[in-house]
Amino acid sequence: MKQIIVLLFIFVQYFSPAQNNAYLEKSPMFPNCDSIAFNEQRNCFDNNVYNHIYNSFKVPEKVLNENYKGEVSVLFEVDTTGQFKVVYVDAVYDELKTEVNRVFSIFPKIKPATYNGRPSFKQYSMPIKIPLVDQRYTLEYKSKANENNKNKSITEFSKLEQEAKSEFDKVNKALKAFENKAHSSQLNIQFTHSDYARFDRSMNLVGTNSHTASKPLIYEEVAAYYDFDAEAEALQRETKTWAGEKLWNEHLVQLQSDDYWFTIDPILDLEVGKDTDADFSSTYNNTRGFLVQGGLGKKFNFYASVFESQGRFADYVNQYSESLKAFGPDPAIIPGRGIAKRFKTDSYDYPVAEAYMSYAPAKFINIQFGHGKNFIGDGYRSLLLSDVASPHPFLKLNTKFWKIKYTNTWMWLKDVRPEVTEDGAFLTKYMANHYLSWNVSKRFNLGLFESVVWSNSNNRGFDVNYLNPIIFYRAIEFETGQDAGNAIVGASAKYKWNDNINLYSQFVLDEFSLNDIKGGEKSWKNKFGYQLGVKYYNAFDVENLLLQFEYNRIRPYTYSHNTIATNYGHNNQSMAHLWGANFSEAILIGRYHYKRWFADAKLIFGVRGLDFNDDTDAFSYGADIFKNYNDRPFDAGVEVGQGLKSNIFNGNLQAGYVVNPASNLKVFADVTVRNFNPEANTATTFKSNTVWFNFGIRTDLFNWYFDY
């Protein structure tokens, strides 16, 4: 008897809480449900919801005309005041979403759900069938369905489930109209000389505290002088279709919220042309790829571009590309791009990828790490650091305060010649640069430059001595051994004559012997070069017309070194002027843009002193920076143009139209005229005359240099 009583007590204790909990929690209640049995009140709520929808919902005309059949999924809640609120709607047509929101906005306010007697909110999901049908169930059928936990047309969720099921919708709701945050971001403005001419004058007005030499420039710093948003608005082309917006005005994909944004664009460079001096029928380039850029928060941005390319260029470009050939089976290095494989019988396949991350931990600091190129200078050429070589890994630190901008760049480079490879692997070398830009006055800017190149000798690797951002590299070179690195120093200057005329210059010093200069014997030790230039903005009162003159002269053996790998080069290309050394040149440039139209003209007159490279004369005359300067024919009487003197003329005229300013997609046509006239012909150097016609469509992201 006692055992039966104990079992009965346990039975009552076990089932009582479950029964009580059912009555502690009540569903929202319409007025007509108040008088029915408790266990039928939930079914009554469901039927009232379906009844209201059936009587109030108006299927949009567009949906009816297209004979659509399907469902609209709705997630809604009844809050603590008894008000219906739509949380999320999933429908094929926007018109259906609008109608759902309208119908739920006119639901009557009802008695809210309660828990333990206190008002509580409830969240439900339900389908609405299209075409519209009466989805009400009889209370008897609905009661049986609830008892079997099957076929619930409206499902009730716990608070945690409610939050989870609305998470995706919250992400969608966080998206906003795209505003192009790139214009005030830490992203680089893609460095092309033609595009930088748009805002060059704005940054060089008398009285500005800008710094324009260290490139690429960041949007945030240029936006203080040039209104990118206003320019984008002025270039908008009117169109009424989604496809038209994507073609003429917008990124292909563009998403933005308060916390992040990103864009995706295709990359195209599709060209066809004719070289009158070539045996083959036509030139071409076929580049496809994609570009992704964006930002997380206000101070972190990222960029990535991937290019897959095949091409055949003018004959002189193909010959130069093959002269840069790396160790191994690949036939060429495309200048400025990278190692190329053979494609078909006379073309090249050259994939390239560039990417970087940009972060500003404080207002005056920007840090970048990536794979790309950099440039220092205000001219078309740079004698300090140029973008003519292939992309390479780099770490860059920009610090700006007061009248100072200080740029530190550390780079990982490759020497790909057969004589420096080990076990078939290219030799890795390193470069570290300092560049200090100081606005001395409203008109005058002074820049100081220092660089060192070193290799992995004695398993030295990346020497931490050069990580110090403010130390003098020359002192480190002596500390680690004079042959341990190749140090170069330089300077730049810019003077703003007025708002429309800027004078600029550069000076680079590799080695210097004062006694030899006094001796007047033109010693080989005097390894230096200089640049003089002038820019004339809004020339002759023509708005947006830029005229530029530049003169460059570099003495023989500059940038070369007695240690084979520590020259100032990467992938068999110079890291400064693309002609190396032992030359002089004069450049005339004109640039003009009007709305989306643009035109560029360029004339280059030069004299180079090349090597003979034959059985009778294998000396280094100072043009090839990859040759050991100890192979020189003499120590005194060294002059610019010595060796195989060659006169060069290179002219280019290009005109085009910006199809899409957001992705910088352009259609263009150009003609290049080149005359190369050496004093004597050799196996590798001979007279040629080229006229190269070319036209195409290009996503303009970097500078092509075909003027060698």
VEXKOLFI-471080 format. One record per residue (C-alpha): x, y, z; residue in one letter. Coordinates in pm, whole numbers, padded with zeros to 5 digits, always signed. Layout:
% VEXKOLFI-471080
XYZA
...
END
This chain:
% VEXKOLFI-471080
+00000+00000+00000M
+00283+00241+00088K
+00454+00164-00244Q
+00138+00254-00440I
+00108+00588-00256I
+00474+00674-00331V
+00432+00593-00701L
+00115+00801-00716L
+00299+01095-00554F
+00584+01074-00809I
+00336+01055-01096F
+00158+01373-00981V
+00489+01559-00928Q
+00615+01461-01272Y
+00315+01571-01475F
+00191+01871-01280S
+00459+02126-01396P
+00404+02042-01760A
+00032+02097-01727Q
+00081+02421-01535N
+00337+02558-01788N
+00084+02522-02066A
-00144+02764-01884Y
+00138+03002-01788L
+00200+03086-02158E
-00086+03212-02375K
-00095+03299-02745S
-00202+03641-02873P
-00580+03660-02880M
-00831+03808-03120F
-01159+03924-02952P
-01360+03634-03097N
-01119+03382-02941C
-01158+03501-02583D
-01461+03287-02500S
-01348+02953-02645I
-01159+02674-02468A
-00793+02740-02388F
-00659+02453-02598N
-00843+02591-02906E
-00728+02952-02868Q
-00408+02900-03067R
-00605+02753-03358N
-00844+03045-03340C
-00549+03287-03368F
-00422+03108-03678D
-00762+03114-03846N
-00804+03487-03779N
-00463+03562-03933V
-00543+03361-04246Y
-00890+03513-04268N
-00754+03869-04254H
-00495+03793-04521I
-00749+03623-04748Y
-00989+03918-04726N
-00730+04198-04743S
-00452+04072-04972F
-00458+04203-05329K
-00234+04014-05568V
-00039+04277-05770P
-00133+04317-06135E
+00217+04231-06254K
+00203+03899-06068V
-00137+03818-06217L
-00028+03911-06568N
+00273+03682-06549E
+00059+03396-06416N
+00294+03340-06121Y
+00234+03040-05895K
+00427+03001-05571G
+00452+03114-05212E
+00545+03420-05014V
+00726+03338-04689S
+00655+03578-04404V
+00821+03608-04064L
+00617+03833-03833F
+00567+03906-03466E
+00296+04029-03233V
+00465+04263-02987D
+00386+04328-02621T
+00122+04586-02720T
-00059+04346-02952G
+00065+04515-03271Q
+00153+04305-03579F
+00500+04374-03728K
+00665+04216-04033V
+01021+04099-03963V
+01113+03951-04300Y
+00947+03872-04636V
+01086+03637-04901D
+00917+03676-05240A
+01011+03669-05607V
+00847+04004-05677Y
+00910+04327-05489D
+00541+04406-05542E
+00446+04102-05332L
+00675+04219-05052K
+00513+04562-05059T
+00165+04410-05045E
+00258+04188-04747V
+00381+04490-04554N
+00060+04678-04638R
-00167+04393-04526V
+00012+04346-04194F
+00011+04721-04129S
-00372+04717-04121I
-00404+04423-03882F
-00611+04526-03580P
-00434+04556-03249K
-00517+04250-03039I
-00453+04119-02694K
-00080+04033-02672P
+00063+03699-02571A
+00133+03654-02203T
+00380+03457-02002Y
+00304+03409-01633N
+00042+03678-01671G
+00279+03938-01819R
+00264+04067-02180P
+00518+03899-02411S
+00593+03912-02780F
+00554+03613-03011K
+00710+03549-03348Q
+00563+03331-03623Y
+00639+03220-03978S
+00379+03140-04241M
+00341+03084-04617P
+00097+03277-04834I
+00002+03083-05143K
-00017+03261-05478I
-00274+03251-05641P
-00450+03340-05319L
-00651+03062-05149V
-00840+03033-04821D
-00585+02863-04596Q
-00805+02846-04285R
-00847+02507-04121Y
-01136+02385-03912T
-01065+02398-03542L
-01117+02022-03517E
-00862+01945-03791Y
-00619+02204-03657K
-00648+02059-03306S
-00563+01713-03430K
-00269+01849-03627A
-00134+02020-03319N
-00170+01705-03118E
+00046+01518-03370N
+00292+01813-03407N
+00243+01796-03782K
+00138+02033-04063N
+00173+02354-03859K
+00101+02635-04098S
+00214+02894-03842I
+00513+02794-03627T
+00596+02952-03293E
+00963+03005-03201F
+01165+03045-02886S
+01344+03376-02826K
+01682+03231-02929L
+01532+03080-03242E
+01366+03411-03324Q
+01700+03591-03312E
+01869+03321-03519A
+01599+03312-03786K
+01604+03690-03825S
+01984+03716-03849E
+02000+03685-04229F
+01727+03944-04264D
+01917+04185-04038K
+02221+04149-04263V
+02007+04237-04565N
+01848+04529-04383K
+02196+04662-04298A
+02269+04720-04668L
+02238+05078-04786K
+02245+05271-05109A
+02599+05263-05249F
+02788+05589-05198E
+03137+05490-05323N
+03329+05510-04998K
+03648+05453-05197A
+03664+05830-05251H
+03749+05887-04884S
+03924+05557-04814S
+04277+05428-04757Q
+04279+05274-05106L
+04540+05376-05360N
+04431+05573-05664I
+04541+05349-05949Q
+04860+05508-06081F
+04839+05604-06447T
+05000+05928-06562H
+04695+06022-06769S
+04450+05987-06479D
+04673+06160-06224Y
+04680+06462-06453A
+04311+06520-06363R
+04390+06632-06008F
+04761+06723-06032D
+04692+07096-06053R
+04450+07091-05757S
+04719+06943-05536M
+04989+07182-05653N
+04823+07517-05601L
+05039+07772-05423V
+04978+07739-05050G
+04869+07376-05037T
+05046+07150-04788N
+05024+06847-05018S
+05293+06588-05100H
+05269+06451-05452T
+05595+06259-05514A
+05534+05930-05331S
+05289+05734-05547K
+05036+05577-05568P
+04849+05842-05373L
+04571+05751-05129I
+04214+05868-05194Y
+04181+06018-04846E
+04478+06252-04890E
+04382+06363-05243V
+04016+06415-05145A
+04126+06716-04939A
+04210+06893-05267Y
+03991+06730-05532Y
+03620+06645-05518D
+03590+06290-05654F
+03217+06274-05577D
+03149+06587-05777A
+03354+06452-06066E
+03165+06121-06058A
+02832+06308-06059E
+02940+06525-06351A
+03039+06216-06550L
+02711+06033-06488Q
+02546+05920-06807R
+02167+05913-06805E
+02020+05566-06843T
+01697+05403-06729K
+01796+05036-06716T
+01996+04824-06473W
+02222+04707-06756A
+02280+05064-06865G
+02383+05169-06514E
+02629+04881-06489K
+02778+04955-06832L
+02809+05333-06807W
+02815+05438-06441N
+02848+05168-06176E
+03058+04879-06055H
+02929+04540-06164L
+02878+04442-05798V
+02862+04705-05523Q
+02747+04649-05166L
+02763+04879-04866Q
+02658+04899-04503S
+02768+05114-04212D
+03053+04875-04131D
+03178+04747-04466Y
+03166+04789-04844W
+03310+04615-05145F
+03294+04618-05524T
+03369+04364-05794I
+03450+04452-06155D
+03568+04260-06460P
+03909+04349-06604I
+03945+04374-06980L
+04231+04470-07209D
+04129+04366-07560L
+04345+04522-07831E
+04432+04467-08193V
+04684+04655-08399G
+04937+04656-08682K
+05316+04696-08673D
+05438+04807-09017T
+05790+04679-08943D
+05683+04326-08841A
+05655+04005-09045D
+05341+03887-08862F
+04996+04007-08960S
+04880+04189-08648S
+04948+04271-08285T
+04699+04192-08014Y
+04643+04169-07642N
+04376+03959-07473N
+04348+04024-07100T
+04062+03903-06881R
+04040+03919-06505G
+03859+04063-06210F
+03915+04334-05951L
+03788+04328-05593V
+03824+04621-05356Q
+03654+04726-05039G
+03676+04832-04679G
+03606+04704-04330L
+03535+04994-04098G
+03676+05336-04181K
+04048+05266-04167K
+04105+04924-04328F
+04084+04866-04702N
+04182+04588-04939F
+04244+04548-05312Y
+04306+04248-05537A
+04329+04216-05915S
+04399+03904-06118V
+04497+03919-06486F
+04514+03635-06739E
+04670+03759-07063S
+04792+03651-07401Q
+04952+03892-07642G
+05182+03975-07929R
+05317+04327-07943F
+05508+04542-08188A
+05823+04367-08304D
+06059+04593-08108Y
+05859+04521-07788V
+05872+04146-07852N
+06248+04163-07907Q
+06300+04365-07590Y
+06079+04123-07393S
+06287+03828-07510E
+06611+04011-07425S
+06485+04015-07064L
+06445+03635-07065K
+06485+03468-06726A
+06673+03147-06652F
+06464+02850-06761G
+06240+02755-07053P
+06018+03064-07058D
+06102+03284-07358P
+06042+03636-07227A
+05954+03881-06953I
+05683+04127-07053I
+05810+04468-06934P
+05624+04587-06628G
+05422+04266-06601R
+05627+03950-06548G
+05758+03620-06682I
+05579+03499-06996A
+05529+03151-07135K
+05511+03077-07504R
+05158+03098-07645F
+05110+02936-07985K
+05419+03003-08200T
+05488+03375-08168D
+05283+03508-07875S
+05311+03518-07498Y
+05101+03406-07203D
+05167+03622-06897Y
+04943+03596-06588P
+04976+03868-06322V
+04821+03922-05980A
+04840+04238-05767E
+04695+04291-05420A
+04746+04489-05101Y
+04596+04573-04764M
+04591+04933-04643S
+04540+05033-04281Y
+04552+05363-04094A
+04597+05300-03719P
+04612+05676-03664A
+04532+05987-03863K
+04893+06048-03959F
+04999+05689-04046I
+04914+05453-04330N
+05054+05100-04352I
+05038+04891-04668Q
+05145+04535-04736F
+05099+04378-05074G
+05225+04281-05418H
+05253+04569-05662G
+05465+04870-05761K
+05556+05214-05628N
+05688+05540-05773F
+05872+05843-05636I
+05873+06168-05828G
+05666+06439-05996D
+05776+06361-06350G
+05700+06109-06620Y
+06023+05927-06532R
+06175+05865-06192S
+06545+05836-06121L
+06476+05725-05763L
+06205+05457-05773L
+05987+05383-06074S
+05702+05153-06177D
+05862+05015-06495V
+05957+04677-06344A
+05732+04380-06264S
+05513+04380-05951P
+05683+04257-05634H
+05605+04214-05261P
+05637+04531-05055F
+05573+04678-04712L
+05517+05054-04703K
+05479+05298-04418L
+05355+05654-04488N
+05380+05903-04203T
+05243+06254-04248K
+05250+06540-03996F
+05316+06913-03993W
+05486+06991-04329K
+05641+06645-04355I
+05554+06323-04534K
+05791+06035-04469Y
+05771+05717-04678T
+05948+05391-04591N
+05929+05105-04840T
+06075+04758-04803W
+06072+04532-05111M
+06146+04171-05199W
+06299+04146-05548L
+06430+03875-05781K
+06743+03837-05993D
+06646+03586-06261V
+06971+03560-06461R
+07134+03217-06509P
+07459+03324-06339E
+07289+03389-06004V
+07044+03098-05985T
+07098+02818-05735E
+06948+02474-05801D
+06717+02628-06058G
+06575+02885-05814A
+06586+03261-05876F
+06798+03466-05637L
+06608+03676-05385T
+06734+04021-05297K
+06596+04304-05093Y
+06555+04679-05120M
+06477+04937-04852A
+06394+05303-04927N
+06346+05619-04726H
+06190+05928-04880Y
+06137+06247-04679L
+05918+06516-04838S
+05930+06860-04670W
+05721+07162-04768N
+05976+07427-04690V
+05740+07708-04791S
+05412+07764-04972K
+05596+07724-05301R
+05903+07508-05239F
+05919+07136-05161N
+06239+06946-05086L
+06272+06567-05088G
+06555+06350-04954L
+06595+05990-05069F
+06804+05694-04956E
+06802+05335-05076S
+06997+05016-05027V
+06992+04684-05212V
+07133+04366-05059W
+07121+03996-05136S
+07101+03679-04929N
+07477+03644-04903S
+07597+03422-04616N
+07230+03333-04554N
+07181+03690-04447R
+06817+03699-04553G
+06612+04008-04479F
+06855+04212-04268D
+06672+04356-03965V
+06927+04640-03959N
+06730+04799-04243Y
+06395+04780-04066L
+06481+05091-03866N
+06270+05357-04041P
+06496+05655-03966I
+06854+05527-03970I
+07103+05614-04246F
+07158+05319-04476Y
+07509+05428-04565R
+07612+05381-04202A
+07457+05034-04196I
+07639+04946-04518E
+07973+05019-04352F
+07870+04833-04038E
+07777+04516-04226T
+08058+04542-04483G
+08080+04776-04781Q
+08015+04496-05027D
+07713+04378-04829A
+07481+04627-05000G
+07451+04888-05270N
+07348+05222-05120A
+07211+05507-05331I
+07112+05856-05219V
+06912+06123-05395G
+06708+06438-05368A
+06410+06601-05531S
+06280+06955-05548A
+05963+07125-05666K
+05887+07492-05700Y
+05538+07633-05763K
+05601+07933-05986W
+05229+08004-05972N
+04907+07802-05968D
+04963+07692-06327N
+05338+07641-06352I
+05542+07391-06150N
+05914+07328-06179L
+06049+06993-06057Y
+06378+06806-06045S
+06557+06497-05915Q
+06918+06410-05843F
+07051+06058-05780V
+07399+05977-05653L
+07541+05627-05663D
+07910+05702-05611E
+08093+06032-05605F
+08459+06132-05617S
+08531+06502-05557L
+08901+06464-05645N
+08814+06308-05981D
+08571+06589-06058I
+08842+06845-05979K
+09083+06649-06197G
+08856+06694-06496G
+08916+06341-06624E
+08549+06232-06622K
+08608+05941-06388S
+08383+05634-06398W
+08339+05682-06022K
+08116+05984-06075N
+07795+05784-06098K
+07502+06024-06084F
+07203+06144-06277G
+06958+06434-06276Y
+06614+06534-06398Q
+06473+06878-06481L
+06109+06934-06564G
+05824+07182-06588V
+05444+07140-06592K
+05209+07398-06737Y
+04848+07347-06621Y
+04552+07496-06809N
+04805+07585-07075A
+04728+07895-07281F
+04406+07934-07079D
+04269+07606-07210V
+04104+07432-06914E
+04232+07078-06845N
+04521+07107-07091L
+04853+07001-06935L
+05184+07054-07112L
+05502+06904-06972Q
+05870+06912-07059F
+06126+06686-06895E
+06499+06626-06939Y
+06679+06324-06790N
+07051+06247-06795R
+07229+05960-06617I
+07601+05891-06632R
+07741+05546-06716P
+07752+05273-06447Y
+07493+05442-06225T
+07275+05181-06043Y
+07526+04900-06115S
+07756+04739-05859H
+08067+04525-05829N
+07862+04251-05660T
+07667+04080-05932I
+07328+04066-05759A
+07314+04404-05585T
+07230+04613-05890N
+06926+04840-05880Y
+06699+04603-06071G
+06430+04336-06051H
+06335+04065-06303N
+06599+04201-06546N
+06433+04546-06540Q
+06552+04867-06380S
+06385+04988-06061M
+06448+05347-06177A
+06460+05467-06538H
+06374+05192-06787L
+06680+05279-07002W
+06916+05193-06715G
+07208+05438-06737A
+07443+05608-06988N
+07179+05815-07167F
+07014+06153-07202S
+06659+06220-07314E
+06413+06505-07366A
+06039+06446-07332I
+05745+06659-07445L
+05399+06561-07319I
+05051+06702-07372G
+04740+06579-07190R
+04382+06693-07228Y
+04048+06572-07097H
+03693+06693-07150Y
+03414+06514-06966K
+03469+06148-07061R
+03696+06222-07358W
+04074+06227-07329F
+04382+06268-07549A
+04754+06226-07476D
+05055+06307-07692A
+05419+06226-07617K
+05749+06291-07798L
+06080+06148-07673I
+06423+06230-07815F
+06713+06036-07665G
+07075+05928-07694V
+07190+05599-07543R
+07534+05443-07515G
+07488+05065-07548L
+07727+04771-07535D
+07858+04600-07850F
+07838+04251-07697N
+08040+04083-07971D
+08360+03879-07995D
+08583+04184-08029T
+08419+04411-07773D
+08246+04262-07469A
+08310+04559-07239F
+08048+04725-07026S
+08001+05085-07133Y
+07768+05162-06846G
+07412+05127-06985A
+07338+04775-06861D
+07295+04801-06484I
+07308+04422-06451F
+07671+04409-06566K
+07961+04429-06321N
+08113+04776-06356Y
+08461+04626-06321N
+08420+04513-06685D
+08461+04872-06804R
+08706+04951-07089P
+08865+05254-06919F
+08854+05453-06593D
+08876+05811-06723A
+08716+05998-07009G
+08378+05842-06928V
+08096+06028-07104E
+07722+05990-07147V
+07655+05810-07475G
+07988+05622-07485Q
+07997+05279-07646G
+07750+05205-07926L
+07589+05545-07956K
+07222+05519-08055S
+06974+05795-08135N
+06613+05727-08043I
+06287+05896-08131F
+05960+05770-07986N
+05629+05943-08046G
+05283+05838-07930N
+04938+05984-07981L
+04637+05834-07802Q
+04274+05938-07780A
+03976+05770-07624G
+03653+05772-07425Y
+03589+05661-07067V
+03311+05403-07092V
+03271+05355-06717N
+03440+05592-06469P
+03371+05357-06176A
+03587+05077-06319S
+03800+05309-06540N
+03704+05118-06854L
+03817+05304-07167K
+03800+05264-07542V
+04102+05408-07721F
+04306+05426-08037A
+04672+05517-08060D
+04966+05529-08294V
+05333+05489-08197T
+05619+05600-08421V
+05965+05478-08322R
+06300+05536-08489N
+06603+05355-08344F
+06929+05448-08514N
+07259+05307-08373P
+07593+05414-08520E
+07665+05050-08603A
+07457+04734-08632N
+07531+04431-08414T
+07355+04098-08357A
+07137+04253-08085T
+07136+04622-08177T
+07031+04735-08521F
+06843+05008-08699K
+06464+04989-08703S
+06169+05209-08793N
+05829+05126-08652T
+05480+05260-08700V
+05240+05078-08468W
+04865+05136-08493F
+04652+05004-08209N
+04298+05028-08076F
+04098+04848-07811G
+03906+04858-07486I
+04096+04856-07156R
+04039+04869-06783T
+04312+05125-06718D
+04487+05026-06394L
+04862+05076-06453F
+05117+05242-06684N
+05236+05066-06997W
+05583+05183-07106Y
+05664+05107-07471F
+05919+05390-07513D
+06252+05204-07489Y
END
